[in-house]
Amino acid sequence: MQIYIFAFEKSNLTSMSKEIRLKKGLTINLLGDADKVYASVKPAKRSNRYVVKPTDFHGLTPKLKVKIGDKVKAGSSLFFDKYNNKVNFCSPVSGEIIDIIRGEKRRILEVVVKADPEVVYEDFTTSSARDLSREQIIDGMLKGGVWPFIRQKPYDIIANPIDIPKAIFISTFKSAPLSIDNDFALYGMDDLFQKGLDYIIKLTKGKTHLNIDGNTNVSKVFTAAKGVEINNISGPHPSGNVGIQIHHIDPINKGEVVWYLEPQDVISIARLFTEGRYDVSRIVALCGPQVYKPRYHRIIAGVSVSNLLLDNLKEGDNRIISGDIFTGSRINLAGNLGFYDSIVTVIEEG
């Protein structure tokens, strides 16, 4: 077992923000960082198979609401949490349920949807943040399927909507190898990101922390955000880990919880309340030394990675990872992107 010791220096930038400098750690430089361009996937090559995996959610015991052959829309509930039936998990696309894959003891592993040529959405109520109470926002998120984006520390489980967190954290960057560049992924989404923040900051009586990368120049999507405390964090990995950030900005004491989410989750929440639909379209980075053309792709959550990798893999025994090399899950060529993942990494096996 290897033990790593990290040392930090902290100082206030202003009365409203903090600066954290990570002095010890390790950034692993891998080849295959995604180029800052969007790859186009020809319509004939677009996947029509989407998967929602209960195994992506720690501690979840799912109860199905659909069966094979059912028709669904994007935003239709596929299953819910057995111990909190208000927490719904929705279909990312419209189409037909073509398979429900089970494991040992009939444990539900995957719900598979064959997508329609054009996505049809469930209709949800739209309202501005200023017109909604905290309870109304939570109720809208539960019904609209975006509540699973809100996770809690400790335990990395889906947040309990009846809890009141001491703070909410949004890390705009990751320091693991080949991580997505959220400045690039959210380029031009300034207004939508701010609208999402307007709902999120009402979920806590404490602060909402927006943590930015002090190692690079950060776009105004994040630096111009209002209603949040913007913290500047620099240094090697694990400076981008939200758990590290929480520990050094607002540590969790006994009996307390902190909620956190990703920048692209903020966009999905904004779309629910402003457009009235469950839209989990994503920007993901396809990267790694075994990829011929590492670059960014516009996809919908739960997509099969096979079409992203078609004619784009180097020869050899490759390991395909949904996520980064430290925390991601190994998948095969027919596998699907994990619910919380924003990169697909391909490295040489062994």
C-alpha positions in Angstrom: 0.0 0.0 0.0 1.3 3.5 -0.9 0.6 6.5 1.3 0.7 10.0 -0.1 1.1 13.1 2.1 -0.1 16.4 0.7 0.8 19.8 2.1 -1.2 23.0 1.4 -0.8 26.7 1.8 -3.9 28.8 2.1 -4.4 32.5 1.9 -7.4 34.8 1.3 -7.7 36.4 -2.1 -10.6 38.6 -0.9 -13.1 38.3 1.9 -15.3 36.4 -0.5 -12.8 33.8 -1.9 -9.9 31.6 -1.1 -6.7 30.6 -2.7 -5.3 27.1 -2.2 -1.9 26.1 -3.4 -1.1 22.4 -3.5 2.6 22.0 -2.9 2.9 18.2 -3.0 1.2 15.7 -5.3 1.8 14.2 -8.7 0.5 15.1 -12.1 1.0 12.2 -14.5 1.5 13.4 -18.1 0.0 10.9 -20.6 0.0 11.2 -24.4 -3.3 11.6 -26.1 -4.8 14.8 -24.7 -7.9 15.7 -26.6 -7.5 18.4 -29.3 -9.7 21.4 -28.8 -11.9 20.6 -31.8 -15.3 18.9 -32.1 -15.4 15.7 -34.0 -18.4 15.1 -36.3 -20.1 11.7 -36.3 -21.9 10.9 -39.5 -25.6 10.2 -39.0 -25.2 6.7 -40.3 -22.7 6.0 -37.5 -24.6 7.5 -34.6 -25.5 5.1 -31.9 -29.1 4.1 -31.4 -28.4 2.1 -28.3 -28.4 3.9 -25.0 -28.0 2.4 -21.5 -28.8 3.6 -18.0 -26.9 1.6 -15.4 -28.1 1.4 -11.8 -24.5 0.3 -10.9 -23.3 3.9 -11.6 -25.0 5.1 -8.4 -23.4 4.0 -5.2 -25.7 2.4 -2.7 -28.8 2.4 -5.0 -31.4 -0.3 -4.9 -33.4 0.3 -8.1 -37.1 -0.6 -8.7 -38.1 -0.8 -12.3 -41.0 1.2 -13.8 -40.7 -0.2 -17.3 -40.6 -3.5 -19.0 -39.2 -4.7 -22.4 -41.3 -3.4 -25.2 -42.4 -0.2 -23.4 -42.1 3.1 -25.3 -40.4 6.0 -23.5 -39.6 9.6 -24.1 -36.4 11.5 -23.0 -37.2 12.2 -19.4 -39.5 9.1 -18.8 -38.7 7.4 -15.5 -37.0 4.0 -16.0 -36.5 3.1 -12.3 -36.5 4.8 -8.9 -34.8 4.4 -5.6 -36.4 1.7 -3.6 -35.8 3.6 -0.3 -36.8 7.0 -1.7 -39.3 6.7 -4.5 -39.1 10.4 -5.3 -35.6 9.9 -6.8 -36.2 9.0 -10.5 -33.7 7.9 -13.1 -34.8 8.8 -16.6 -34.3 7.7 -20.2 -31.8 10.0 -22.0 -33.6 9.5 -25.3 -37.0 8.5 -26.6 -37.5 5.0 -28.0 -38.2 1.5 -27.0 -37.0 -0.6 -24.0 -35.2 -3.5 -25.8 -33.4 -5.2 -22.9 -33.1 -5.3 -19.1 -29.9 -7.0 -18.2 -29.6 -8.6 -14.8 -26.7 -10.1 -12.9 -26.5 -12.4 -9.9 -29.6 -12.6 -7.7 -31.5 -10.8 -10.5 -29.6 -7.6 -9.7 -30.5 -5.0 -12.4 -27.3 -4.0 -14.3 -28.5 -2.2 -17.4 -31.7 -0.8 -18.9 -31.2 -0.6 -22.7 -33.2 1.8 -24.9 -33.3 1.7 -28.7 -33.4 5.3 -29.7 -35.9 7.0 -32.1 -34.4 8.8 -35.1 -35.5 12.1 -33.5 -35.6 12.6 -29.7 -39.0 13.4 -28.2 -39.0 14.9 -24.7 -41.3 14.7 -21.8 -42.7 18.2 -20.9 -41.9 19.6 -17.5 -42.9 22.9 -15.9 -40.6 25.9 -16.5 -40.1 28.7 -13.9 -37.4 31.2 -13.1 -35.3 30.7 -10.0 -36.6 33.9 -8.3 -40.2 32.5 -8.5 -39.4 29.2 -6.8 -38.7 28.2 -3.2 -36.1 25.7 -2.2 -38.7 23.0 -1.8 -40.2 23.8 -5.3 -36.8 23.6 -6.9 -36.1 20.2 -5.3 -39.5 18.9 -6.3 -38.9 20.0 -9.9 -35.5 18.3 -10.0 -36.9 15.1 -8.6 -39.7 15.0 -11.1 -37.5 16.0 -14.0 -34.9 13.3 -13.3 -31.9 15.6 -12.7 -31.7 15.1 -8.9 -29.1 12.2 -9.3 -26.6 14.8 -10.4 -26.5 16.1 -6.8 -24.2 13.9 -4.8 -23.1 14.2 -1.2 -19.9 13.9 0.8 -19.3 11.8 2.7 -19.9 8.5 0.9 -20.3 9.8 -2.7 -24.0 8.8 -2.8 -26.9 10.6 -4.3 -27.9 13.4 -1.9 -31.0 13.0 0.3 -33.4 15.8 -0.7 -34.6 16.2 2.9 -31.1 17.1 4.1 -29.8 20.7 4.3 -26.2 20.8 3.2 -23.7 23.1 4.9 -22.4 24.0 1.5 -22.4 23.1 -2.2 -19.2 22.6 -4.3 -18.7 22.7 -8.0 -15.2 22.0 -9.2 -14.7 23.4 -12.7 -11.6 21.3 -13.4 -10.1 17.9 -12.8 -6.4 17.3 -12.3 -6.4 13.5 -13.3 -4.5 12.7 -16.5 -6.2 13.7 -19.8 -9.2 15.2 -18.0 -11.8 17.2 -19.9 -11.3 21.0 -20.3 -14.6 22.4 -19.0 -13.6 25.9 -20.2 -13.7 24.5 -23.7 -16.7 22.2 -23.2 -18.9 25.1 -21.8 -17.7 27.8 -24.2 -20.6 30.1 -25.1 -22.8 28.7 -22.4 -22.3 31.7 -20.0 -26.0 32.6 -19.6 -27.2 29.0 -19.3 -24.6 28.2 -16.7 -25.6 31.2 -14.6 -29.2 30.3 -14.8 -28.4 26.8 -13.5 -26.4 28.4 -10.6 -29.4 30.6 -9.7 -31.4 27.4 -8.9 -28.5 25.6 -7.2 -27.5 28.3 -4.7 -31.0 28.2 -3.3 -30.5 24.6 -2.2 -28.3 25.6 0.8 -28.3 28.2 3.5 -24.5 28.1 3.3 -22.2 29.0 0.5 -22.0 27.6 -3.0 -18.3 27.2 -3.9 -17.2 27.4 -7.5 -13.6 26.3 -7.6 -11.4 27.3 -10.6 -8.0 26.1 -11.8 -5.3 28.4 -10.7 -2.8 26.8 -13.1 -4.5 28.2 -16.3 -6.4 31.1 -17.6 -10.1 30.5 -16.9 -12.9 31.6 -19.1 -15.6 34.1 -18.1 -18.1 31.3 -18.0 -16.8 30.6 -14.5 -15.0 33.8 -13.5 -18.1 36.0 -14.1 -20.4 33.7 -12.2 -22.7 35.4 -9.6 -24.0 34.3 -6.3 -21.1 31.9 -5.6 -17.8 32.0 -3.9 -15.1 31.6 -6.5 -12.0 29.9 -5.1 -8.7 29.7 -6.9 -6.9 26.3 -6.6 -3.5 25.5 -8.0 -0.9 22.7 -8.0 -0.5 19.1 -9.1 -3.0 16.3 -8.8 -5.2 15.8 -6.6 -5.9 19.6 -6.6 -8.9 19.0 -8.9 -10.5 16.4 -6.6 -13.6 17.9 -5.0 -13.0 15.9 -1.7 -9.6 17.6 -1.3 -11.2 21.0 -2.1 -14.0 20.5 0.5 -11.4 19.4 3.2 -9.4 22.6 2.8 -12.2 25.1 2.2 -15.1 24.0 4.4 -14.3 20.7 6.2 -17.1 18.3 7.0 -17.8 17.8 10.7 -19.7 15.0 12.4 -23.4 15.0 11.3 -22.8 17.4 8.4 -23.1 16.8 4.7 -21.8 18.7 1.7 -23.4 18.4 -1.8 -21.4 18.6 -5.0 -22.0 18.4 -8.8 -20.2 18.9 -12.1 -20.3 22.0 -14.4 -22.2 20.1 -17.2 -24.7 19.0 -14.6 -25.4 22.7 -14.0 -26.3 23.0 -17.6 -28.7 20.1 -17.5 -30.5 21.6 -14.5 -30.8 24.9 -16.3 -32.3 23.3 -19.3 -34.9 21.5 -17.2 -36.2 24.7 -15.7 -35.8 27.0 -18.7 -36.7 24.6 -21.5 -38.9 22.1 -19.6 -37.1 19.0 -20.8 -34.6 16.4 -19.5 -31.7 17.1 -21.8 -28.5 15.2 -20.9 -26.6 16.0 -24.0 -22.9 16.2 -23.1 -19.5 17.2 -24.4 -17.0 14.4 -23.8 -13.3 14.0 -24.5 -12.1 10.9 -26.3 -8.4 10.7 -25.3 -5.5 8.4 -24.7 -2.3 7.3 -26.3 -4.1 4.5 -28.2 -6.5 6.9 -30.0 -5.6 8.1 -33.5 -7.6 11.4 -33.2 -8.2 12.4 -29.6 -10.8 15.1 -29.6 -14.1 16.3 -28.2 -17.5 14.8 -29.1 -21.1 16.0 -28.6 -23.1 13.0 -27.3 -26.1 12.1 -25.2 -25.4 10.5 -21.8 -25.5 6.7 -21.9 -24.3 6.4 -25.5 -22.3 3.4 -26.7 -18.6 4.2 -27.2 -18.3 1.9 -30.2 -19.1 4.6 -32.7 -16.7 7.1 -31.1 -13.9 4.6 -31.5 -14.7 3.2 -34.9 -11.6 3.4 -37.1 -10.0 5.4 -34.4 -8.0 2.8 -32.3 -4.4 1.9 -32.7 -3.6 -1.8 -33.1 -2.8 -3.8 -30.0 -4.4 -5.0 -26.8 -6.3 -1.8 -25.6 -8.0 -1.0 -22.4 -11.1 1.2 -22.8 -12.0 3.2 -19.7 -15.2 5.2 -19.1 -13.6 8.0 -17.0 -10.0 8.7 -16.1 -7.3 6.2 -15.4 -7.6 6.5 -11.6 -11.3 6.4 -11.0 -12.9 5.2 -14.3 -14.4 1.8 -15.1 -13.1 -0.6 -17.7 -15.6 -1.2 -20.5 -15.5 -3.1 -23.8 -15.9 -1.8 -27.3 -19.7 -2.3 -27.0 -19.8 -0.6 -23.6 -21.5 2.7 -22.7 -20.4 5.9 -21.1 -21.0 6.1 -17.3 -23.6 8.5 -16.0 -21.0 10.8 -14.3 -18.2 10.4 -16.8 -17.0 13.1 -19.2 -14.1 11.3 -20.8 -13.3 8.0 -22.6 -9.7 7.0 -22.1 -7.9 4.3 -24.2 -4.5 3.1 -23.1 -2.4 0.1 -23.9 -3.2 -3.0 -21.8 -0.5 -4.0 -19.3 
